[in-house]
Amino acid sequence: MSGIWPRHGPLMEFAAALLVVLMLLRYVWVPTNCTMPGYPLHENAAWLSVDWTSRVTDSEVVGQLAADTTARHLRYLFPFVSYVRPDGTFSPSFSHAAEFVSTFRRFDKHIRLLAWIGIPVRNTLPLGMRGWVNLADPSARQKVVDFATYLTAETGFDGVHLDIEPVANGNTDYLRLLEEVRTAIGTSRLLSVAGNHWQPAILSRLPLVREYGWNGEYLRAVAMRADQIVVMAYDSTMPSAALYRFWMREQVRGLNKALVNSPTQLILGISVSREVTRTHSPRAENLRAGLAGVCAALTEINLTERKVAGIAMYASWEADTLDWKTWEEWQNQTEGRGSLP
């Protein structure tokens, strides 16, 4: 066939390349606005600072916290209580934990209070946080089990929120710890975990990146041992809000597919932190961009297969007036009273 355009001329190659670029841009682009009425997320949460459990807090202040928690449609609070120090002991920052729980219960008996415990894990991978807790050591795991038991049995927490980092994909010692904590605190207390990002199975096999994400198989293994997975859907390294919206959409797609048949509750953690690090840019990773990505994913998923139960804010002490306004707009639009602008 002959014609005025050469079959493999530069113009045709440019047009083909441009078409590919436009198709990629269309796939990657996630709108900043979103409307998702009829799918309210009622299982929302927020991480709280250590101030609530480490010192005496006026009852009126605790009462205001309880009122704000209800008004903002939060179901769970994760007050930080302690972390494992390099010597293997827990920091004494939970000296007023029982008092806080008791005072909070005077104002609200429905919000679930889960004790947030930090556990920095020793790892041999070349990147990431350097910790010191060896999960392969039964005695190290037992200390965590004993502390979780104390917090639920003696201080009145509804459960524990284990923030164990970094946990590489496939880590069986982590699964063993979850089993041991589950047995110790019983089924009447909630076992919540701060979960890693989702990543495709092919990436989870690579040594340099496997500590930054869990594949579907490992997510399901964690879900079998925990009541709640709160995915830390931040520290994505994305340099712009547009790319973070896209990254978040893909996270929700992957997480939802992995856990759609699991009874474990899935909550997505979104950062409002202003801190600039090598993995977090506040201009990119913020509440509005994160919610837009969540919304874009959920509108694509059949209503009966939507697994996401709520959003968790990291962290409440860094949220400003604009963040709470965005949060209120999100709640209103999921209830069908507006849209996320």
C-alpha positions as CSV (number, residue, x, y, z in Angstrom):
1,M,0.0,0.0,0.0
2,S,1.4,3.4,-0.9
3,G,0.5,6.8,0.4
4,I,1.8,10.3,1.1
5,W,3.0,9.2,4.6
6,P,5.9,6.8,4.9
7,R,5.1,3.7,6.9
8,H,7.9,4.2,9.4
9,G,8.8,7.9,8.9
10,P,9.8,10.2,11.8
11,L,6.4,11.9,11.9
12,M,4.6,8.5,12.4
13,E,7.0,7.5,15.1
14,F,6.5,10.8,16.9
15,A,2.7,10.5,16.6
16,A,2.8,6.9,18.0
17,A,5.1,8.0,20.8
18,L,2.8,10.9,21.6
19,L,-0.2,8.6,21.7
20,V,1.5,6.3,24.1
21,V,2.4,9.3,26.4
22,L,-1.1,10.6,26.3
23,M,-2.5,7.2,27.2
24,L,-0.1,6.9,30.1
25,L,-1.0,10.4,31.3
26,R,-4.7,9.5,31.1
27,Y,-4.0,6.3,33.2
28,V,-1.8,8.1,35.7
29,W,-4.0,11.2,36.1
30,V,-6.3,11.2,39.2
31,P,-8.6,14.2,39.5
32,T,-8.3,16.5,42.6
33,N,-12.0,16.5,43.1
34,C,-14.1,13.5,43.8
35,T,-17.7,12.6,44.6
36,M,-18.5,9.3,46.4
37,P,-21.9,9.6,48.0
38,G,-23.6,6.7,49.6
39,Y,-20.4,5.1,50.9
40,P,-19.6,6.6,54.3
41,L,-16.5,5.4,56.1
42,H,-17.5,4.9,59.7
43,E,-14.4,3.1,61.1
44,N,-12.1,6.2,61.1
45,A,-9.1,6.7,63.4
46,A,-6.4,9.0,64.5
47,W,-3.0,8.6,66.1
48,L,-2.6,10.6,69.4
49,S,0.6,12.0,71.0
50,V,2.2,10.5,74.0
51,D,1.1,13.5,76.1
52,W,-2.2,11.9,76.8
53,T,-0.6,8.9,78.6
54,S,2.6,10.3,80.0
55,R,1.3,13.1,82.2
56,V,-1.7,14.3,84.1
57,T,-4.3,15.8,81.8
58,D,-7.2,18.0,83.0
59,S,-10.5,16.1,82.8
60,E,-12.1,19.0,80.8
61,V,-9.4,18.6,78.1
62,V,-10.0,14.9,77.9
63,G,-13.7,15.6,77.7
64,Q,-13.1,18.0,74.8
65,L,-11.0,15.3,73.1
66,A,-13.9,12.9,73.4
67,A,-16.4,15.4,72.0
68,D,-14.1,16.2,69.1
69,T,-13.6,12.5,68.4
70,T,-17.3,12.0,68.1
71,A,-17.9,15.1,66.0
72,R,-15.2,14.1,63.6
73,H,-16.7,10.6,63.0
74,L,-13.7,8.9,64.6
75,R,-14.2,5.4,65.9
76,Y,-10.7,4.5,67.1
77,L,-7.9,6.5,68.8
78,F,-4.3,5.3,69.0
79,P,-2.6,7.1,71.9
80,F,1.1,6.5,72.0
81,V,2.1,4.7,75.2
82,S,5.7,3.5,74.8
83,Y,8.4,2.0,72.6
84,V,11.1,-0.6,73.1
85,R,14.4,1.1,74.1
86,P,17.8,-0.2,72.9
87,D,18.2,-1.9,76.3
88,G,15.1,-4.0,75.7
89,T,12.9,-2.2,78.2
90,F,9.8,0.0,77.5
91,S,10.0,3.7,77.9
92,P,8.1,4.8,81.0
93,S,5.9,7.1,79.1
94,F,2.7,5.3,80.0
95,S,2.6,6.2,83.7
96,H,-0.8,7.9,83.4
97,A,-2.3,5.6,80.8
98,A,-4.8,4.0,83.1
99,E,-5.9,7.5,84.3
100,F,-6.4,8.7,80.8
101,V,-8.5,5.7,79.8
102,S,-10.6,6.0,82.9
103,T,-11.2,9.7,82.4
104,F,-12.0,9.3,78.8
105,R,-14.6,6.6,79.6
106,R,-16.5,9.1,81.8
107,F,-17.2,11.1,78.7
108,D,-17.5,8.4,76.0
109,K,-17.8,4.6,76.3
110,H,-18.0,3.8,72.6
111,I,-14.8,5.1,71.1
112,R,-12.2,2.3,71.0
113,L,-8.9,3.2,72.6
114,L,-6.0,1.1,71.4
115,A,-2.6,1.4,73.0
116,W,0.0,2.4,70.4
117,I,3.3,0.6,70.9
118,G,6.5,1.4,68.9
119,I,8.7,-1.6,68.2
120,P,11.9,-0.7,66.1
121,V,13.0,-4.0,64.5
122,R,16.5,-5.0,63.8
123,N,17.1,-5.7,60.1
124,T,19.9,-6.6,57.8
125,L,18.6,-4.9,54.7
126,P,20.7,-2.0,53.3
127,L,17.9,0.6,53.4
128,G,15.4,1.8,56.0
129,M,15.1,2.4,59.7
130,R,17.8,0.9,61.9
131,G,16.2,-0.9,64.9
132,W,17.3,-3.2,67.6
133,V,14.4,-5.6,68.5
134,N,15.1,-9.0,67.2
135,L,11.7,-10.7,66.5
136,A,13.4,-14.0,66.0
137,D,14.3,-14.0,69.7
138,P,11.5,-15.6,71.8
139,S,12.5,-13.5,74.8
140,A,12.1,-10.3,72.9
141,R,8.7,-11.3,71.6
142,Q,7.7,-12.3,75.1
143,K,8.4,-8.8,76.4
144,V,6.0,-7.4,73.8
145,V,3.4,-10.0,74.7
146,D,3.7,-9.2,78.4
147,F,3.4,-5.5,77.8
148,A,0.4,-5.9,75.5
149,T,-1.3,-8.1,78.2
150,Y,-0.6,-5.5,80.9
151,L,-2.1,-2.6,78.8
152,T,-5.3,-4.5,78.1
153,A,-5.7,-6.2,81.4
154,E,-4.5,-3.5,83.8
155,T,-5.0,-0.1,82.2
156,G,-8.4,-0.7,80.4
157,F,-7.4,-0.3,76.8
158,D,-9.7,-1.9,74.3
159,G,-6.7,-3.4,72.6
160,V,-3.2,-2.7,71.2
161,H,-2.0,-1.0,68.1
162,L,1.4,-2.5,67.2
163,D,3.7,-0.3,65.2
164,I,6.4,-2.7,64.3
165,E,8.9,-1.3,61.7
166,P,10.5,-2.3,59.4
167,V,8.8,-5.7,58.6
168,A,10.0,-7.2,55.3
169,N,7.6,-9.1,53.2
170,G,7.3,-12.7,54.3
171,N,8.8,-12.2,57.8
172,T,7.5,-15.2,59.7
173,D,8.8,-14.0,63.1
174,Y,6.4,-11.0,62.8
175,L,3.5,-13.5,62.2
176,R,4.6,-15.5,65.1
177,L,4.5,-12.4,67.4
178,L,1.0,-11.6,66.3
179,E,-0.1,-15.1,67.1
180,E,1.4,-14.9,70.6
181,V,-0.1,-11.5,71.3
182,R,-3.5,-12.7,70.0
183,T,-3.4,-15.7,72.4
184,A,-2.3,-13.6,75.3
185,I,-4.9,-10.7,75.1
186,G,-7.7,-13.0,74.0
187,T,-10.4,-12.4,71.4
188,S,-12.3,-9.8,73.5
189,R,-9.5,-7.3,72.9
190,L,-8.6,-5.8,69.5
191,L,-5.3,-6.5,67.9
192,S,-4.5,-3.7,65.5
193,V,-1.3,-3.4,63.4
194,A,0.3,-0.6,61.5
195,G,0.7,-2.2,58.1
196,N,3.2,-1.7,55.3
197,H,2.4,-0.5,51.8
198,W,1.0,-2.9,49.2
199,Q,3.3,-3.8,46.4
200,P,3.0,-6.2,43.4
201,A,4.3,-9.7,44.1
202,I,7.2,-9.3,41.6
203,L,8.6,-6.3,43.6
204,S,8.4,-8.1,47.0
205,R,11.0,-10.5,45.8
206,L,13.7,-7.8,45.3
207,P,16.0,-7.5,48.3
208,L,16.4,-3.7,48.1
209,V,12.6,-3.0,48.1
210,R,10.9,-5.8,49.9
211,E,11.1,-4.1,53.3
212,Y,8.9,-1.3,51.9
213,G,5.9,-3.3,50.9
214,W,3.8,-6.4,51.4
215,N,2.4,-8.4,48.6
216,G,-1.1,-9.8,48.6
217,E,-0.1,-13.2,50.1
218,Y,1.6,-11.7,53.0
219,L,-1.2,-9.2,53.7
220,R,-3.6,-12.1,53.9
221,A,-1.2,-13.9,56.3
222,V,-1.2,-10.8,58.6
223,A,-4.9,-10.4,58.3
224,M,-5.5,-13.9,59.5
225,R,-3.7,-12.9,62.8
226,A,-5.0,-9.4,63.4
227,D,-8.4,-7.7,63.8
228,Q,-7.4,-4.5,62.0
229,I,-4.7,-3.5,59.6
230,V,-4.0,0.3,59.4
231,V,-1.9,0.7,56.3
232,M,0.7,3.5,56.6
233,A,-0.2,4.9,53.2
234,Y,2.5,7.6,53.2
235,D,6.2,7.9,52.9
236,S,5.7,7.0,49.3
237,T,8.6,9.2,48.0
238,M,6.2,10.8,45.5
239,P,7.4,14.3,44.6
240,S,4.0,15.8,43.7
241,A,0.4,15.6,44.8
242,A,-0.6,14.3,41.3
243,L,1.7,11.4,41.6
244,Y,0.7,10.7,45.2
245,R,-3.0,10.6,44.2
246,F,-2.0,8.1,41.6
247,W,0.1,6.1,44.1
248,M,-2.8,6.1,46.6
249,R,-5.3,4.9,44.0
250,E,-3.0,2.0,43.1
251,Q,-2.5,1.2,46.8
252,V,-6.3,1.0,47.4
253,R,-6.8,-1.1,44.3
254,G,-4.1,-3.6,45.4
255,L,-5.1,-3.7,49.1
256,N,-8.7,-4.1,48.3
257,K,-8.0,-7.0,45.9
258,A,-5.8,-8.7,48.4
259,L,-8.2,-8.4,51.4
260,V,-11.6,-8.4,49.8
261,N,-12.5,-11.8,51.2
262,S,-10.9,-11.2,54.6
263,P,-12.9,-10.4,57.7
264,T,-10.0,-8.2,59.0
265,Q,-10.8,-4.5,59.0
266,L,-8.8,-2.4,56.5
267,I,-8.1,1.3,57.4
268,L,-5.9,3.6,55.3
269,G,-3.5,5.9,57.1
270,I,-2.9,9.3,55.5
271,S,-0.3,11.8,56.7
272,V,-0.9,15.4,57.6
273,S,2.7,15.8,58.8
274,R,4.6,19.0,57.8
275,E,8.0,17.3,58.3
276,V,10.1,17.0,55.1
277,T,12.1,13.8,54.8
278,R,13.6,11.7,52.0
279,T,10.3,9.8,51.7
280,H,7.7,12.4,52.6
281,S,7.0,15.7,51.0
282,P,4.0,17.6,52.6
283,R,3.3,19.3,49.3
284,A,2.7,15.8,47.8
285,E,1.5,13.7,50.7
286,N,-1.3,15.5,52.3
287,L,-4.9,14.8,53.4
288,R,-6.6,16.2,50.3
289,A,-4.4,14.4,47.8
290,G,-4.7,11.2,49.8
291,L,-8.5,11.3,50.0
292,A,-8.7,12.0,46.3
293,G,-6.7,8.9,45.5
294,V,-8.9,6.8,47.9
295,C,-12.0,8.2,46.3
296,A,-10.8,7.5,42.8
297,A,-10.1,3.9,43.6
298,L,-13.3,3.2,45.5
299,T,-15.5,4.6,42.8
300,E,-14.0,1.9,40.5
301,I,-14.7,-0.9,42.8
302,N,-18.1,-2.7,43.0
303,L,-19.9,-1.5,46.2
304,T,-20.2,-5.1,47.5
305,E,-16.5,-5.6,47.1
306,R,-15.2,-2.4,48.8
307,K,-13.0,-3.4,51.7
308,V,-11.8,-0.1,53.0
309,A,-13.6,0.6,56.3
310,G,-12.1,4.0,57.2
311,I,-9.3,6.6,57.2
312,A,-6.7,7.1,59.9
313,M,-5.0,10.5,60.3
314,Y,-1.3,10.6,61.1
315,A,-1.1,12.4,63.2
316,S,-3.8,14.4,65.0
317,W,-1.4,16.7,66.8
318,E,-0.1,18.0,63.4
319,A,-3.5,18.5,61.9
320,D,-4.4,22.2,61.4
321,T,-7.7,24.0,60.8
322,L,-7.5,23.4,57.1
323,D,-6.9,19.7,57.6
324,W,-10.0,19.4,59.7
325,K,-12.0,21.4,57.2
326,T,-10.9,18.9,54.5
327,W,-11.9,16.1,56.8
328,E,-15.3,17.5,57.4
329,E,-15.8,18.0,53.6
330,W,-14.8,14.4,53.0
331,Q,-17.3,13.2,55.6
332,N,-20.1,15.3,54.2
333,Q,-19.6,14.1,50.6
334,T,-19.5,10.4,51.6
335,E,-22.8,11.0,53.3
336,G,-24.1,12.6,50.1
337,R,-24.1,16.1,51.4
338,G,-21.5,17.6,49.0
339,S,-18.3,16.8,47.2
340,L,-14.5,17.0,47.9
341,P,-13.5,20.2,46.0
